[in-house]
Amino acid sequence: MPDNWEPDDVFHKKTDGVYNGVRFVQKALAEARMPPFGKHVVTSRDKGMRKVEELLRRPNMPEGIVKTQLPIIISAGRPSFLFITFSAPNVHVPKHMHPDDAITRVIMSGSITMEGVELTMGDWAYVPNCVPYAYTAGPYGATILHLYNCGGGDDDEAYDRWKIHAFPGGGLTILPGLPKSEVPLEWFSVPPVRDSPQEATAEKGKPPTES
């Protein structure tokens, strides 16, 4: 994996007041000419859904990793986004952190090693926002379901530490994170904007323009 890889988390930034992850889904469904989801079961085998998945495949992923956003948005307010990641054997994802997202990962097949613990099919891991982590896929690779809850970090310059929005047992707890001065920029998925994070738009991985 390239040493200069940085994860692309532009989906949880906003453009014109709308989360980019929401815009990605809306654009993909429209381009694939998918009807609105109604009162029926929707599956990945539905006609046209493979096209939607292709359009929602995340760009700029490291070699050996394919990550696809699912066309499902949870919550009408601060949304949560779902992803499926396919990892080739022994791929290492270097240390990084997500200021805006707490992440739940469920191992669907294969295995990964995180924090010195091997996680196999059916295991899961919860990573609070602003907590750095890394993982390595096992010898048979891994298929992982991710839930990004889009709640988290505080970029306000008034604070010298990142704020961890933890949800132990269902209740929100604000914990002091690492000092901002001690966090390498390469740990960030996008360069931190410390004055107005809710309206910031990343410079890379911009959402598609509206047609």
Buried (B, 14 or more C-beta within 10 A) or exposed (E): EEEEBBBBBBBBBBBEEEBBBBBBBBBBBEBBEBEEEEEEEEEEEBEEBEBBBEBBEBEEBBEBBEBBBBBEBEEEEBBBBBBBBBBBBEBBBBEBBBBBBBBBBBBBEBBBBBEEEEBEEEBEBEBBBBBBBEBBBBEEBBBBBBBBBBBBBBBEEEBEBBBBBBBEEEEEEEBEBBEBEEBEEEBBBBEBBBEEBEEBBBEEBEBEEEE
